[in-house]
Amino acid sequence: MNQKWTRSYTLLFVASFIGAGLLYGSLHVGLIRPLAMEESRLDQELAMYEKSATELEDIPNDKNDFAAPTIHQQIPTEKATASVVEQLEQVAKQSNVTITYMDARDLEKNNIQVQAASYFVEVDAAEGIAVTNFLEAILHNERFITVDMLDVRRSEVGVHAIITFTTYYTN
């Protein structure tokens, strides 16, 4: 079975070869080149971060020397819920925020020295900056506070925020 190589076979071979070349070229331009550029960019970014980390390691850090006493001073000896509520009301007034709901709960007591009280607060404000100011004032309080949950939503009237935070005290 000897078949002759016809002109149609030659055209089919050339068209297949050209098609494969076009497919390779489009894949190279569409996939390989962007990935290579991304790799180059990531290498440069990694080098920048490594250089920054090296420079930061060389800088003496004296901030940690006084951080522990500050936290210790921010944990009072009593829970003082009334004091926390009073401070929240003052901060809300200063920040132009209206407290719509507030709830305070003791967390489970363990055999550890530091106890916790959780607060759930809902606030409304005309603008988002008022809620931001309220949060900043809470966090820069004289007590050590951790924010457990924050949900901020824009409404037709303004901004509504739900905040759950925890204060700590020694027993």
ZAPA-538995 format. One record per residue: chain; residue number from 1; x, y, z of N, C-alpha, C in turn; residue in three letters. Coordinates in nm, 4 decimals, padded with zeros to 6 digits. Layout:
N
<lodren A; NUM; <X; Y; Z>; <X; Y; Z>; <X; Y; Z>; Ala>
...
END
This chain:
171
<lodren A; 1; <00.0817; -00.1172; 00.0000>; <00.0000; 00.0000; 00.0000>; <00.0863; 00.1239; 00.0000>; Met>
<lodren A; 2; <00.1152; 00.1619; -00.1120>; <00.1986; 00.2774; -00.1316>; <00.1110; 00.3925; -00.1784>; Asn>
<lodren A; 3; <00.1009; 00.4931; -00.0921>; <00.0194; 00.6084; -00.1292>; <00.1118; 00.7218; -00.1689>; Gln>
<lodren A; 4; <00.0650; 00.7989; -00.2609>; <00.1438; 00.9120; -00.3064>; <00.1158; 01.0324; -00.2169>; Lys>
<lodren A; 5; <00.2193; 01.1078; -00.1998>; <00.2086; 01.2318; -00.1216>; <00.1517; 01.3363; -00.2144>; Trp>
<lodren A; 6; <00.0274; 01.3715; -00.1910>; <-00.0395; 01.4638; -00.2819>; <-00.0250; 01.6063; -00.2317>; Thr>
<lodren A; 7; <-00.0703; 01.6945; -00.3179>; <-00.0621; 01.8368; -00.2839>; <-00.1512; 01.8687; -00.1638>; Arg>
<lodren A; 8; <-00.2640; 01.8033; -00.1484>; <-00.3535; 01.8285; -00.0353>; <-00.2869; 01.7883; 00.0967>; Ser>
<lodren A; 9; <-00.2080; 01.6795; 00.0937>; <-00.1343; 01.6404; 00.2140>; <-00.0300; 01.7453; 00.2506>; Tyr>
<lodren A; 10; <00.0349; 01.7993; 00.1522>; <00.1350; 01.9026; 00.1760>; <00.0706; 02.0270; 00.2349>; Thr>
<lodren A; 11; <-00.0427; 02.0690; 00.1798>; <-00.1129; 02.1868; 00.2326>; <-00.1621; 02.1613; 00.3753>; Leu>
<lodren A; 12; <-00.2115; 02.0412; 00.4017>; <-00.2568; 02.0052; 00.5359>; <-00.1394; 02.0080; 00.6344>; Leu>
<lodren A; 13; <-00.0245; 01.9558; 00.5943>; <00.0944; 01.9571; 00.6791>; <00.1394; 02.0997; 00.7077>; Phe>
<lodren A; 14; <00.1445; 02.1842; 00.6071>; <00.1864; 02.3238; 00.6235>; <00.0860; 02.3993; 00.7105>; Val>
<lodren A; 15; <-00.0434; 02.3766; 00.6885>; <-00.1465; 02.4439; 00.7690>; <-00.1383; 02.3999; 00.9148>; Ala>
<lodren A; 16; <-00.1138; 02.2710; 00.9379>; <-00.0980; 02.2205; 01.0756>; <00.0236; 02.2831; 01.1416>; Ser>
<lodren A; 17; <00.1330; 02.2920; 01.0681>; <00.2556; 02.3511; 01.1211>; <00.2330; 02.4991; 01.1558>; Phe>
<lodren A; 18; <00.1674; 02.5728; 01.0678>; <00.1379; 02.7150; 01.0913>; <00.0421; 02.7291; 01.2092>; Ile>
<lodren A; 19; <-00.0595; 02.6426; 01.2174>; <-00.1547; 02.6462; 01.3280>; <-00.0869; 02.6210; 01.4620>; Gly>
<lodren A; 20; <00.0041; 02.5221; 01.4634>; <00.0781; 02.4933; 01.5863>; <00.1656; 02.6120; 01.6261>; Ala>
<lodren A; 21; <00.2260; 02.6760; 01.5266>; <00.3090; 02.7940; 01.5546>; <00.2260; 02.9087; 01.6099>; Gly>
<lodren A; 22; <00.1088; 02.9314; 01.5521>; <00.0201; 03.0371; 01.6014>; <-00.0300; 03.0058; 01.7426>; Leu>
<lodren A; 23; <-00.0624; 02.8795; 01.7687>; <-00.1070; 02.8383; 01.9015>; <00.0035; 02.8612; 02.0042>; Leu>
<lodren A; 24; <00.1262; 02.8219; 01.9705>; <00.2385; 02.8437; 02.0605>; <00.2596; 02.9929; 02.0856>; Tyr>
<lodren A; 25; <00.2554; 03.0717; 01.9783>; <00.2763; 03.2160; 01.9922>; <00.1697; 03.2807; 02.0789>; Gly>
<lodren A; 26; <00.0441; 03.2433; 02.0589>; <-00.0626; 03.3034; 02.1394>; <-00.0526; 03.2596; 02.2850>; Ser>
<lodren A; 27; <-00.0179; 03.1325; 02.3094>; <00.0009; 03.0875; 02.4478>; <00.1193; 03.1583; 02.5129>; Leu>
<lodren A; 28; <00.2246; 03.1773; 02.4377>; <00.3413; 03.2461; 02.4925>; <00.3064; 03.3904; 02.5308>; His>
<lodren A; 29; <00.2385; 03.4597; 02.4399>; <00.2016; 03.5987; 02.4650>; <00.0946; 03.6074; 02.5735>; Val>
<lodren A; 30; <-00.0015; 03.5159; 02.5730>; <-00.1140; 03.5241; 02.6655>; <-00.0867; 03.4669; 02.8031>; Gly>
<lodren A; 31; <-00.0002; 03.3665; 02.8155>; <00.0221; 03.3014; 02.9443>; <00.1656; 03.3111; 02.9952>; Leu>
<lodren A; 32; <00.2586; 03.2694; 02.9147>; <00.3964; 03.2568; 02.9616>; <00.4589; 03.3922; 02.9905>; Ile>
<lodren A; 33; <00.4445; 03.4879; 02.9014>; <00.5048; 03.6191; 02.9215>; <00.4474; 03.6893; 03.0450>; Arg>
<lodren A; 34; <00.3129; 03.6932; 03.0649>; <00.2612; 03.7571; 03.1874>; <00.3081; 03.6870; 03.3149>; Pro>
<lodren A; 35; <00.3153; 03.5538; 03.3116>; <00.3634; 03.4828; 03.4296>; <00.5102; 03.5140; 03.4576>; Leu>
<lodren A; 36; <00.5898; 03.5254; 03.3540>; <00.7311; 03.5602; 03.3709>; <00.7450; 03.7020; 03.4266>; Ala>
<lodren A; 37; <00.6621; 03.7933; 03.3771>; <00.6665; 03.9303; 03.4284>; <00.6220; 03.9340; 03.5745>; Met>
<lodren A; 38; <00.5189; 03.8568; 03.6106>; <00.4714; 03.8490; 03.7487>; <00.5798; 03.7917; 03.8394>; Glu>
<lodren A; 39; <00.6496; 03.6888; 03.7913>; <00.7581; 03.6305; 03.8689>; <00.8690; 03.7334; 03.8932>; Glu>
<lodren A; 40; <00.9021; 03.8091; 03.7914>; <01.0046; 03.9123; 03.8046>; <00.9616; 04.0188; 03.9052>; Ser>
<lodren A; 41; <00.8359; 04.0600; 03.8975>; <00.7841; 04.1611; 03.9900>; <00.7855; 04.1088; 04.1337>; Arg>
<lodren A; 42; <00.7453; 03.9825; 04.1526>; <00.7451; 03.9240; 04.2867>; <00.8867; 03.9089; 04.3411>; Leu>
<lodren A; 43; <00.9822; 03.8757; 04.2551>; <01.1217; 03.8677; 04.2985>; <01.1717; 04.0040; 04.3464>; Asp>
<lodren A; 44; <01.1375; 04.1095; 04.2722>; <01.1773; 04.2445; 04.3125>; <01.1108; 04.2837; 04.4441>; Gln>
<lodren A; 45; <00.9821; 04.2494; 04.4593>; <00.9097; 04.2821; 04.5821>; <00.9685; 04.2067; 04.7011>; Glu>
<lodren A; 46; <01.0019; 04.0787; 04.6812>; <01.0641; 03.9994; 04.7868>; <01.1975; 04.0589; 04.8276>; Leu>
<lodren A; 47; <01.2769; 04.1004; 04.7308>; <01.4060; 04.1622; 04.7613>; <01.3863; 04.2913; 04.8408>; Ala>
<lodren A; 48; <01.2839; 04.3689; 04.8062>; <01.2558; 04.4927; 04.8788>; <01.2181; 04.4621; 05.0243>; Met>
<lodren A; 49; <01.1306; 04.3605; 05.0447>; <01.0899; 04.3248; 05.1802>; <01.2062; 04.2683; 05.2614>; Tyr>
<lodren A; 50; <01.2902; 04.1894; 05.1980>; <01.4075; 04.1364; 05.2679>; <01.5010; 04.2491; 05.3095>; Glu>
<lodren A; 51; <01.5179; 04.3473; 05.2225>; <01.6028; 04.4625; 05.2550>; <01.5420; 04.5403; 05.3716>; Lys>
<lodren A; 52; <01.4083; 04.5607; 05.3690>; <01.3417; 04.6326; 05.4785>; <01.3538; 04.5565; 05.6087>; Ser>
<lodren A; 53; <01.3387; 04.4242; 05.6035>; <01.3503; 04.3430; 05.7243>; <01.4905; 04.3507; 05.7812>; Ala>
<lodren A; 54; <01.5899; 04.3479; 05.6948>; <01.7284; 04.3585; 05.7396>; <01.7532; 04.4936; 05.8059>; Thr>
<lodren A; 55; <01.7003; 04.5997; 05.7453>; <01.7166; 04.7333; 05.8035>; <01.6452; 04.7446; 05.9373>; Glu>
<lodren A; 56; <01.5273; 04.6836; 05.9498>; <01.4532; 04.6888; 06.0757>; <01.5226; 04.6099; 06.1861>; Leu>
<lodren A; 57; <01.5887; 04.5013; 06.1494>; <01.6616; 04.4228; 06.2484>; <01.7773; 04.5035; 06.3066>; Glu>
<lodren A; 58; <01.8330; 04.5940; 06.2281>; <01.9469; 04.6731; 06.2727>; <01.9061; 04.7886; 06.3647>; Asp>
<lodren A; 59; <01.7776; 04.8249; 06.3638>; <01.7309; 04.9364; 06.4467>; <01.7036; 04.8853; 06.5870>; Ile>
<lodren A; 60; <01.7608; 04.9500; 06.6902>; <01.7317; 04.9070; 06.8265>; <01.5855; 04.9358; 06.8609>; Pro>
<lodren A; 61; <01.5214; 04.8408; 06.9292>; <01.3798; 04.8536; 06.9626>; <01.3643; 04.8641; 07.1134>; Asn>
<lodren A; 62; <01.3453; 04.9858; 07.1608>; <01.3275; 05.0089; 07.3034>; <01.1808; 05.0153; 07.3422>; Asp>
<lodren A; 63; <01.0905; 05.0053; 07.2469>; <00.9480; 05.0169; 07.2767>; <00.8990; 04.9006; 07.3624>; Lys>
<lodren A; 64; <00.9533; 04.7817; 07.3448>; <00.9080; 04.6663; 07.4208>; <00.9443; 04.6761; 07.5685>; Asn>
<lodren A; 65; <01.0390; 04.7613; 07.6047>; <01.0800; 04.7727; 07.7435>; <00.9705; 04.8308; 07.8322>; Asp>
<lodren A; 66; <00.8839; 04.9149; 07.7772>; <00.7801; 04.9753; 07.8597>; <00.6399; 04.9291; 07.8224>; Phe>
<lodren A; 67; <00.6246; 04.8370; 07.7301>; <00.4915; 04.7917; 07.6895>; <00.4252; 04.7085; 07.7981>; Ala>
<lodren A; 68; <00.4975; 04.6207; 07.8641>; <00.4378; 04.5339; 07.9653>; <00.3846; 04.6128; 08.0855>; Ala>
<lodren A; 69; <00.4596; 04.7071; 08.1421>; <00.4016; 04.7834; 08.2530>; <00.2788; 04.8631; 08.2120>; Pro>
<lodren A; 70; <00.2732; 04.9104; 08.0889>; <00.1576; 04.9864; 08.0435>; <00.0344; 04.8981; 08.0409>; Thr>
<lodren A; 71; <00.0465; 04.7771; 07.9888>; <-00.0667; 04.6851; 07.9875>; <-00.1063; 04.6494; 08.1296>; Ile>
<lodren A; 72; <-00.0082; 04.6270; 08.2161>; <-00.0377; 04.5948; 08.3557>; <-00.1129; 04.7094; 08.4232>; His>
<lodren A; 73; <-00.0768; 04.8311; 08.3907>; <-00.1448; 04.9467; 08.4486>; <-00.2851; 04.9645; 08.3927>; Gln>
<lodren A; 74; <-00.3119; 04.9113; 08.2727>; <-00.4429; 04.9265; 08.2106>; <-00.5436; 04.8225; 08.2598>; Gln>
<lodren A; 75; <-00.5025; 04.7288; 08.3415>; <-00.5944; 04.6285; 08.3943>; <-00.6214; 04.6626; 08.5403>; Ile>
<lodren A; 76; <-00.7395; 04.7186; 08.5700>; <-00.7701; 04.7602; 08.7070>; <-00.8006; 04.6403; 08.7968>; Pro>
<lodren A; 77; <-00.8176; 04.6677; 08.9249>; <-00.8423; 04.5602; 09.0209>; <-00.9901; 04.5261; 09.0343>; Thr>
<lodren A; 78; <-01.0786; 04.6098; 08.9846>; <-01.2216; 04.5776; 08.9898>; <-01.2843; 04.5942; 08.8518>; Glu>
<lodren A; 79; <-01.4006; 04.5316; 08.8362>; <-01.4689; 04.5330; 08.7069>; <-01.5198; 04.6722; 08.6711>; Lys>
<lodren A; 80; <-01.5889; 04.7380; 08.7612>; <-01.6377; 04.8760; 08.7463>; <-01.7163; 04.8973; 08.6177>; Ala>
<lodren A; 81; <-01.8246; 04.8212; 08.6017>; <-01.9100; 04.8336; 08.4836>; <-01.9666; 04.9741; 08.4702>; Thr>
<lodren A; 82; <-02.0069; 05.0337; 08.5830>; <-02.0636; 05.1686; 08.5793>; <-01.9635; 05.2687; 08.5218>; Ala>
<lodren A; 83; <-01.8381; 05.2530; 08.5572>; <-01.7340; 05.3413; 08.5061>; <-01.7163; 05.3232; 08.3551>; Ser>
<lodren A; 84; <-01.7180; 05.1992; 08.3077>; <-01.7028; 05.1726; 08.1645>; <-01.8205; 05.2312; 08.0885>; Val>
<lodren A; 85; <-01.9429; 05.2124; 08.1417>; <-02.0621; 05.2650; 08.0753>; <-02.0574; 05.4177; 08.0717>; Val>
<lodren A; 86; <-02.0152; 05.4785; 08.1807>; <-02.0043; 05.6250; 08.1864>; <-01.9035; 05.6759; 08.0840>; Glu>
<lodren A; 87; <-01.7892; 05.6074; 08.0736>; <-01.6882; 05.6474; 07.9753>; <-01.7408; 05.6302; 07.8324>; Gln>
<lodren A; 88; <-01.8165; 05.5225; 07.8076>; <-01.8752; 05.5019; 07.6748>; <-01.9719; 05.6145; 07.6403>; Leu>
<lodren A; 89; <-02.0525; 05.6560; 07.7361>; <-02.1479; 05.7632; 07.7112>; <-02.0765; 05.8955; 07.6841>; Glu>
<lodren A; 90; <-01.9693; 05.9228; 07.7582>; <-01.8923; 06.0452; 07.7340>; <-01.8282; 06.0426; 07.5953>; Gln>
<lodren A; 91; <-01.7698; 05.9298; 07.5600>; <-01.7051; 05.9164; 07.4294>; <-01.8089; 05.9294; 07.3186>; Val>
<lodren A; 92; <-01.9256; 05.8706; 07.3374>; <-02.0311; 05.8798; 07.2363>; <-02.0742; 06.0242; 07.2168>; Ala>
<lodren A; 93; <-02.0872; 06.0971; 07.3261>; <-02.1274; 06.2374; 07.3166>; <-02.0213; 06.3189; 07.2434>; Lys>
<lodren A; 94; <-01.8946; 06.2965; 07.2760>; <-01.7855; 06.3695; 07.2119>; <-01.7743; 06.3349; 07.0630>; Gln>
<lodren A; 95; <-01.8107; 06.2122; 07.0267>; <-01.7952; 06.1660; 06.8889>; <-01.9201; 06.1877; 06.8047>; Ser>
<lodren A; 96; <-02.0243; 06.2471; 06.8612>; <-02.1517; 06.2671; 06.7915>; <-02.2128; 06.1341; 06.7472>; Asn>
<lodren A; 97; <-02.2102; 06.0378; 06.8400>; <-02.2641; 05.9047; 06.8166>; <-02.3732; 05.8798; 06.9198>; Val>
<lodren A; 98; <-02.4819; 05.8142; 06.8774>; <-02.5904; 05.7802; 06.9680>; <-02.5847; 05.6313; 06.9996>; Thr>
<lodren A; 99; <-02.5770; 05.5981; 07.1284>; <-02.5786; 05.4584; 07.1701>; <-02.7241; 05.4142; 07.1720>; Ile>
<lodren A; 100; <-02.7572; 05.3149; 07.0886>; <-02.8952; 05.2681; 07.0817>; <-02.9196; 05.1463; 07.1694>; Thr>
<lodren A; 101; <-02.8149; 05.0709; 07.2011>; <-02.8300; 04.9522; 07.2852>; <-02.6951; 04.9212; 07.3485>; Tyr>
<lodren A; 102; <-02.6996; 04.8738; 07.4752>; <-02.5769; 04.8358; 07.5428>; <-02.6071; 04.7205; 07.6372>; Met>
<lodren A; 103; <-02.5151; 04.6238; 07.6418>; <-02.5299; 04.5091; 07.7298>; <-02.3915; 04.4719; 07.7814>; Asp>
<lodren A; 104; <-02.3840; 04.4378; 07.9099>; <-02.2565; 04.3979; 07.9702>; <-02.2732; 04.2608; 08.0329>; Ala>
<lodren A; 105; <-02.1728; 04.1755; 08.0137>; <-02.1778; 04.0393; 08.0678>; <-02.0413; 03.9997; 08.1192>; Arg>
<lodren A; 106; <-02.0434; 03.9232; 08.2293>; <-01.9200; 03.8627; 08.2786>; <-01.8910; 03.7394; 08.1963>; Asp>
<lodren A; 107; <-01.7661; 03.7216; 08.1646>; <-01.7258; 03.5998; 08.0963>; <-01.6950; 03.4945; 08.2021>; Leu>
<lodren A; 108; <-01.6810; 03.3708; 08.1598>; <-01.6575; 03.2629; 08.2551>; <-01.5352; 03.2924; 08.3409>; Glu>
<lodren A; 109; <-01.5516; 03.2673; 08.4708>; <-01.4390; 03.2879; 08.5616>; <-01.3555; 03.1613; 08.5655>; Lys>
<lodren A; 110; <-01.2288; 03.1792; 08.5492>; <-01.1338; 03.0687; 08.5557>; <-01.0472; 03.0871; 08.6796>; Asn>
<lodren A; 111; <-00.9589; 02.9976; 08.6997>; <-00.8667; 03.0080; 08.8120>; <-00.7443; 03.0903; 08.7756>; Asn>
<lodren A; 112; <-00.7675; 03.1925; 08.6941>; <-00.6571; 03.2792; 08.6549>; <-00.6769; 03.4141; 08.7212>; Ile>
<lodren A; 113; <-00.5730; 03.4932; 08.7250>; <-00.5795; 03.6211; 08.7937>; <-00.6576; 03.7256; 08.7164>; Gln>
<lodren A; 114; <-00.6536; 03.7220; 08.5845>; <-00.7195; 03.8246; 08.5041>; <-00.8573; 03.7742; 08.4624>; Val>
<lodren A; 115; <-00.9600; 03.8520; 08.4937>; <-01.0976; 03.8209; 08.4555>; <-01.1386; 03.9148; 08.3430>; Gln>
<lodren A; 116; <-01.2489; 03.8817; 08.2764>; <-01.2921; 03.9618; 08.1623>; <-01.4413; 03.9912; 08.1712>; Ala>
<lodren A; 117; <-01.4780; 04.1074; 08.1189>; <-01.6182; 04.1460; 08.1052>; <-01.6410; 04.1862; 07.9606>; Ala>
<lodren A; 118; <-01.7478; 04.1348; 07.9020>; <-01.7762; 04.1617; 07.7609>; <-01.8876; 04.2649; 07.7505>; Ser>
<lodren A; 119; <-01.8754; 04.3541; 07.6527>; <-01.9737; 04.4596; 07.6297>; <-02.0203; 04.4527; 07.4850>; Tyr>
<lodren A; 120; <-02.1502; 04.4671; 07.4687>; <-02.2126; 04.4676; 07.3374>; <-02.2771; 04.6046; 07.3210>; Phe>
<lodren A; 121; <-02.2346; 04.6807; 07.2188>; <-02.2826; 04.8171; 07.2012>; <-02.3278; 04.8356; 07.0563>; Val>
<lodren A; 122; <-02.4446; 04.8965; 07.0399>; <-02.4917; 04.9366; 06.9077>; <-02.4980; 05.0881; 06.9054>; Glu>
<lodren A; 123; <-02.4414; 05.1476; 06.7993>; <-02.4395; 05.2931; 06.7884>; <-02.4864; 05.3352; 06.6497>; Val>
<lodren A; 124; <-02.5433; 05.4547; 06.6445>; <-02.5834; 05.5171; 06.5188>; <-02.5145; 05.6521; 06.5080>; Asp>
<lodren A; 125; <-02.4776; 05.6886; 06.3859>; <-02.4147; 05.8182; 06.3618>; <-02.4550; 05.8674; 06.2236>; Ala>
<lodren A; 126; <-02.4475; 05.9974; 06.2068>; <-02.4813; 06.0567; 06.0772>; <-02.3735; 06.0269; 05.9737>; Ala>
<lodren A; 127; <-02.2480; 06.0190; 06.0178>; <-02.1364; 05.9968; 05.9258>; <-02.0441; 05.8880; 05.9801>; Glu>
<lodren A; 128; <-01.9727; 05.8239; 05.8899>; <-01.8809; 05.7175; 05.9285>; <-01.7645; 05.7665; 06.0125>; Gly>
<lodren A; 129; <-01.7232; 05.8915; 05.9929>; <-01.6104; 05.9448; 06.0698>; <-01.6441; 05.9513; 06.2182>; Ile>
<lodren A; 130; <-01.7712; 05.9714; 06.2517>; <-01.8126; 05.9746; 06.3922>; <-01.7937; 05.8372; 06.4562>; Ala>
<lodren A; 131; <-01.8282; 05.7314; 06.3833>; <-01.8082; 05.5959; 06.4352>; <-01.6592; 05.5672; 06.4490>; Val>
<lodren A; 132; <-01.5804; 05.6115; 06.3531>; <-01.4353; 05.5932; 06.3608>; <-01.3783; 05.6643; 06.4829>; Thr>
<lodren A; 133; <-01.4207; 05.7873; 06.5071>; <-01.3751; 05.8620; 06.6254>; <-01.4171; 05.7915; 06.7533>; Asn>
<lodren A; 134; <-01.5385; 05.7363; 06.7567>; <-01.5880; 05.6632; 06.8726>; <-01.5000; 05.5414; 06.9003>; Phe>
<lodren A; 135; <-01.4681; 05.4655; 06.7953>; <-01.3830; 05.3470; 06.8114>; <-01.2430; 05.3844; 06.8580>; Leu>
<lodren A; 136; <-01.1867; 05.4885; 06.8012>; <-01.0528; 05.5319; 06.8428>; <-01.0531; 05.5735; 06.9896>; Glu>
<lodren A; 137; <-01.1579; 05.6432; 07.0315>; <-01.1658; 05.6856; 07.1715>; <-01.1804; 05.5662; 07.2645>; Ala>
<lodren A; 138; <-01.2558; 05.4646; 07.2229>; <-01.2692; 05.3435; 07.3047>; <-01.1337; 05.2749; 07.3194>; Ile>
<lodren A; 139; <-01.0635; 05.2621; 07.2091>; <-00.9368; 05.1896; 07.2113>; <-00.8261; 05.2658; 07.2835>; Leu>
<lodren A; 140; <-00.8367; 05.3980; 07.2913>; <-00.7364; 05.4765; 07.3628>; <-00.7831; 05.5089; 07.5039>; His>
<lodren A; 141; <-00.8623; 05.4213; 07.5592>; <-00.9153; 05.4335; 07.6935>; <-00.8060; 05.4000; 07.7936>; Asn>
<lodren A; 142; <-00.8304; 05.4315; 07.9199>; <-00.7320; 05.3983; 08.0236>; <-00.7328; 05.2498; 08.0558>; Glu>
<lodren A; 143; <-00.8368; 05.1786; 08.0154>; <-00.8449; 05.0339; 08.0361>; <-00.7911; 04.9595; 07.9143>; Arg>
<lodren A; 144; <-00.7451; 04.8371; 07.9390>; <-00.7025; 04.7501; 07.8289>; <-00.8285; 04.6896; 07.7673>; Phe>
<lodren A; 145; <-00.8496; 04.7119; 07.6386>; <-00.9709; 04.6698; 07.5691>; <-00.9325; 04.5952; 07.4418>; Ile>
<lodren A; 146; <-01.0041; 04.4865; 07.4168>; <-00.9897; 04.4167; 07.2889>; <-01.1249; 04.4182; 07.2188>; Thr>
<lodren A; 147; <-01.1240; 04.4487; 07.0904>; <-01.2466; 04.4480; 07.0109>; <-01.2633; 04.3071; 06.9559>; Val>
<lodren A; 148; <-01.3752; 04.2430; 06.9936>; <-01.4008; 04.1054; 06.9520>; <-01.4760; 04.0988; 06.8202>; Asp>
<lodren A; 149; <-01.5678; 04.1936; 06.7986>; <-01.6477; 04.1921; 06.6774>; <-01.6845; 04.3355; 06.6423>; Met>
<lodren A; 150; <-01.6786; 04.3660; 06.5141>; <-01.7144; 04.4988; 06.4660>; <-01.7911; 04.4819; 06.3362>; Leu>
<lodren A; 151; <-01.9130; 04.5360; 06.3335>; <-01.9965; 04.5302; 06.2139>; <-02.0469; 04.6714; 06.1877>; Asp>
<lodren A; 152; <-02.0028; 04.7311; 06.0773>; <-02.0418; 04.8670; 06.0420>; <-02.1199; 04.8610; 05.9125>; Val>
<lodren A; 153; <-02.2393; 04.9218; 05.9144>; <-02.3235; 04.9214; 05.7947>; <-02.3777; 05.0607; 05.7696>; Arg>
<lodren A; 154; <-02.3836; 05.0949; 05.6430>; <-02.4409; 05.2232; 05.6020>; <-02.5906; 05.2034; 05.5833>; Arg>
<lodren A; 155; <-02.6692; 05.2995; 05.6310>; <-02.8141; 05.2936; 05.6143>; <-02.8622; 05.4231; 05.5507>; Ser>
<lodren A; 156; <-02.9937; 05.4347; 05.5337>; <-03.0488; 05.5555; 05.4729>; <-03.0245; 05.6776; 05.5608>; Glu>
<lodren A; 157; <-03.0241; 05.6559; 05.6919>; <-03.0119; 05.7654; 05.7866>; <-02.8661; 05.8021; 05.8142>; Val>
<lodren A; 158; <-02.7781; 05.7048; 05.8072>; <-02.6381; 05.7306; 05.8390>; <-02.5611; 05.6005; 05.8467>; Gly>
<lodren A; 159; <-02.4928; 05.5813; 05.9593>; <-02.4090; 05.4638; 05.9797>; <-02.4520; 05.3953; 06.1087>; Val>
<lodren A; 160; <-02.4642; 05.2622; 06.1039>; <-02.4999; 05.1822; 06.2206>; <-02.3833; 05.0868; 06.2475>; His>
<lodren A; 161; <-02.3385; 05.0814; 06.3722>; <-02.2262; 04.9941; 06.4070>; <-02.2639; 04.9076; 06.5263>; Ala>
<lodren A; 162; <-02.2227; 04.7823; 06.5196>; <-02.2386; 04.6895; 06.6307>; <-02.0977; 04.6514; 06.6745>; Ile>
<lodren A; 163; <-02.0687; 04.6742; 06.8019>; <-01.9336; 04.6528; 06.8536>; <-01.9420; 04.5615; 06.9754>; Ile>
<lodren A; 164; <-01.8623; 04.4571; 06.9770>; <-01.8468; 04.3731; 07.0945>; <-01.7014; 04.3840; 07.1371>; Thr>
<lodren A; 165; <-01.6806; 04.4263; 07.2622>; <-01.5435; 04.4379; 07.3109>; <-01.5338; 04.3834; 07.4511>; Phe>
<lodren A; 166; <-01.4123; 04.3575; 07.4933>; <-01.3872; 04.2966; 07.6239>; <-01.2913; 04.3857; 07.7025>; Thr>
<lodren A; 167; <-01.3260; 04.4072; 07.8304>; <-01.2350; 04.4734; 07.9232>; <-01.1871; 04.3703; 08.0232>; Thr>
<lodren A; 168; <-01.0751; 04.3982; 08.0859>; <-01.0147; 04.3019; 08.1770>; <-00.9937; 04.3647; 08.3136>; Tyr>
<lodren A; 169; <-00.9966; 04.2808; 08.4151>; <-00.9703; 04.3256; 08.5527>; <-00.9123; 04.2101; 08.6314>; Tyr>
<lodren A; 170; <-00.8392; 04.2424; 08.7358>; <-00.7815; 04.1382; 08.8215>; <-00.8787; 04.1099; 08.9342>; Thr>
<lodren A; 171; <-00.8708; 03.9920; 08.9855>; <-00.9644; 03.9504; 09.0895>; <-00.8970; 03.9410; 09.2236>; Asn>
END
